[in-house]
């Protein structure tokens, strides 16, 4: 109850604070060549061709002062970056906590409108590399603590979060890693159930787009290896339960039920703040 009240008070205070975003640009990360590719290139006496990179854009919110501040990289869902109002609200909440927030736009720079049809969880559009590109850029800023950067994602962005921190996956290709990860209503189909950093999954029991049952099955199959992984399922909550713009206006989007749930939203905010505080030590 105390954590929930604290999250509510932070949300109320943050709502009254101005949130000024700075548009920043940075490259999507380029993973180093695999050992096999390096060996083949050496055997053939050929240099490894440089991989092209995409210049991304993002909205950066930061507390006043020199820092260094903990930071959160935020990844959008399959419909692309949300309205500026929601970004400003998220930025205000993080800044009130003393954290910087970088909201990454993976679709705009690529000319992509949305990736919501079909098996949307299998089409990340190189978004794991985008997450690590954002991590590298933030870590290079003098006002950011490079050892305290977390990853947060929603829907398809949450799928990318799980992919980015899955043990033995793409995270092994990068030298720098996230401190913690938070995934709001991801589809857990492709998730191997083992993570390299403390990870939190928040999902609604009535979600018909990212079924909670799939995540529960992955949890039941865990071997206990890897970093701590916690799954929280909210009774009565659908996909997008934290989307305030849908208050009293549930929608059917790409054939799926999307609906705001205030109780789940507040509880998930409390869980998110607690996870970040534990990861950052403040």
Secondary structure, 3 states (H helix, E strand, C coil): CHHHHHHHHHHHHHHHCCCCCEEEEEECCCCCCCHHHHHHHHHHCCCCCCCCCCEEEEEEECCCCCCCEEEEEEECECCECCCHHHHHHHHHHHHHHCCEEEEEECCHHHCCCCCCCCCHHHCCCCHHHHHHHHHHHHHCCCCEEEEEEEEEEECHHHHHHHHHHECCCHHHHCCCCCCEEEEECCCCCCCCCCECCEEEEEEECCCCCCCHHHHHHHHHCCCCCCCCEEEEEECCCCECCCCHHHCCCCEEECCEEECCCHHHHHHHHHHHHHHHHHHHCC
